[in-house]
């Protein structure tokens, strides 16, 4: 079984071009960060307090290099607790070559394959078309059963639906004739009311209960990070928490490599570097 960040990356790849689809390029880094935090949450590794500060509940490594680096960073780096939006942006900015690392894992698992070529004899290029594993077909089938077929989603499928919405992939996964139905169903599944999220600062929503001491439970755990990222990146269609967008994020050292979390918008997260198939991340 693939992790959520691997499933999202696979869905974002164009099968023919072997590259990330244009509509997903800008939001993908934040989508992958959300997927990593969601995966750690569903594995019982993370918890929150009443102020939505994120902390480690179980520090035992998962065995996945990307997940374990994020988990260790949340456990060791901050001098004081940091809220969920901080960590969404921190992972999107602070894990170097995140997209390349996830692609490399998909190649290792057989979900993607490598096709290398040279441009003008000197410049090596790599494409990553779909492999023969059948992973992508299974993921699409799982999503379709819930979104179009009306089946009740499990937590992991619901989490992936939130990530698909955040990364602008609805119109990639579903055919044109189903776009309206898919959007309507996904909006319903990811609404704060459906997940029991306290819809603070959203006057269009009915009042919700105050957050419990740990909001990482039930349906909210599957959707929290992707729907907060939806609001952070797109400014609409997601969830909010008190004061979430009122102040820029502070500069904070990340991941022990001198990287900084810089104040600014979420639309400029930089480019991933080149793939290196001779090293382990």
N, C-alpha and C positions, 0 to 999 in steps of 0.2 A: 504494500500500500504506500502511495506517495504521501508526503507531508503537504499541508495546505499551500505553503509557498511554492512547492514544486508543481502542484496541480494548477495554481494560478499562472505560473510561468509557462507551462505547457499550453494552456488555453490562449495565452497572449501571443504565441508563436504562429506565424503564417506558415502553413504546411508546405506551400510551394516555394516561397522566398527563403524560408529557413531563417527568418529574422523576426523581431518583435513587430507586431502590426502597428501601423502609424497611429491609430486612435488610442492605443494603450501606452505609447512611449512615455509621455509626460507623467501620467499618474502611476506608472508601474512601480517605481521605487517605493513610493509611499504604500502602494498596495502590498508589495512584498513585505515591508516592515509590519504592516497590519496583520498579514498572514502569519508571520513569525510569532508575534505576540499572541495571536489567537491560538496557534498550535501549542504554545507553551501553557496557555490558560486551560485548554481542553485536556492537557496532560496533568493538570493539577500543580503546575510549577509556579504560578503567579497568584497573587491576591491583591485586593485593594482595601483601603480604609474608607471611612465616611467622607473624606475629602478627595476621594478618587486618586490618592497617591498609590503608585504601583510598587509592590515589593515581592520578593521571592518567598514562596511558601514551601518549596521543596528544592534544595540546591543540587540534588543528585543529577549528574550529567545524563543527557538523553542519548548520547552517542552520535548525534548529528552535529557537525562542526558549526554550521550556521546558528542553529538553535542554542548550542552550548555557549557560543561566544556572546550572544545576546543575553542569555541567562546570567552568565558571570558578570557582565557589565552592569546589569540591574542590581545584582547583589553587592558589588564592591565599589562602584564608582561614585555615586552621589554622596555629598557630605550631609545632605538632609533629604527627606523624601521628595520625590518629584511626581507630578501628576501624569496621567496617561498620555495627554497630547505631547508632553515633553519626550516621552520614550518613543512614540510613533515617529516623530521628527528625528530624534537622535539616531535611531536605527537606520532610517532612510538615508541620513547624511553620513553616519559614522562607520557603517560596515563597508569597507572598500570593495569595489567590484562585485557588489551583491548580485547583480543580474548574472554576471559571468559565473559566479560560484554556483548558482542554482542551475544554470544551463549545464555546467560540467557534471553536476550530480545527475541530471536527467540523461546525459549521454552515458554515464556509468550504469544507470539503471536500464538502459535500452529504450527509453521513451523518446529520445532524439538520437540522430546519428550525425556524424561530421562529414561534410563535403568541402574539401579545400581546393582552391584554385589560385591562379596568379593573374593579376591585372597589370598590363604593360610589362610583363616579364619579371618585374621587381617586387611588386606588392602582393604579399600573400593574403588571401581572404578566406574566411571560413563561413559556411552556411550550416544551419542546423535543422534540416527537415525532420519530419516525424519518423520515428523508428517503427519497428514491426511489432512492438509490444502490445498494442491495443489499449494502452492506458487512456489515450485521449478519447477514444470512442466510448469507453466505460464512463469517463467523467461526464461527457456530454449526455449520455443516456440517463445518468443519475440526476443531472440538472433538469432534463426534459420531463422526467417522471413527476417531479415536484412542480415545476413552473407551468408546464402545459397540461400535464396529466392530472394535476391536483392532489398528488400524494402528499402525505404529511412528511416533512423533512426531518431527518435526524440532525443532531447538532453540527456535525461536520459538513453536511450538505448545505444547511442553512448558512453556516459561516462562509462557504464558498460562494453562495448566492450574493451575500453582502459584498464580497471581494470583487465579484464580476460587475456588480453595480458601480463600485468605487472606481474601477479601472476602465470603465467605458466599453465593456465587452458584450453587452446585451445584444447589440445588432450584429456581432460576429458569430455568436453561438446559435442564435435563432434566425430562421429565414424571415424575409421581409413580410410575408403574410401573417406572421405571428408576433411581430414587434409590439403592436399595441397590447395584445394579450399578455405578452411576457413582461412588459414594463408595468402594467397594472398589477399583475400578480406579485412581481418582485417588490414593488412599492408597498404592497400589503404585507408581505412577509417580513420586510425590514422596517416596518413602522415602529416607533418607540412604544406605542400602546401594545402591539402584539408581543413585544419582548419584555414588557414590564419596566421599561426604562423611565426614570423621572424626567419628564420633558421640560426641563428648566429653560427659561428664556425663549420659549417658543409659544407665543400667544395663540397661534392657530390650533394648538393641541389642547386637549382637555387636561386639567390638572392631574398630576400623578403623585403617588406617595413619595415621601422623602426616601433617599437611598438607604438601603440596609448597610450594615457595617462592612459587608463584602458584596459588591455588585457582580463579582465574577461567578455567577451561579445562574442556572436555568438558561433560557434563550438569550438573555442579555450577554452571557459569556461568549456566545457564538458570534454575535453581531457587534459588540461594543467597539472594537478597534477599527473595523472597516467603516462603521457609520460615523464615528468621530473623525476618521480620516476623510470621509466624504465631505463633511462640513469644513474641515481644515483646508482641503485642496480646492474643492469646487465652490464652497460657500453656500451650498444649498443641498437639500435632499437627504441630509444625514441627521445626526443627533448632536446636541449641544450640552455643555455643562456650564455652571455659573462662571462668567468671566473668561471663557475659553479663548475667545478671539479678541479680547479687549486690550491685551498687552503683547508685545513681541516676546518671543522666547528668549531667555537669557543665554549668554555665551557660557558653555559648560564643557570642560574637557571630556572627551569620549574615548572609550575603548583602549586607553593606555597608549595610543600612538600619536598623541599630540593634536589629533583632529579636534575641531571646534564645532559646536552647534551654534550657528550664527543666526542672529535675528534676521527676519526677512520673510518673504512669501514662500509658499510651498511649491511654487511652479518652477523653481530653479534649483534642482538638486544635483546638478553636475552630471557628467557622463561616466559610464562604467569604463574601466580599462580593458585591455586585451586579455583574451583567454590564455591560460598557461596549462597545458595538459600534462606537464611534467612535474607538477607540484600539487600538494594537497592543501589547497586554499592558502 
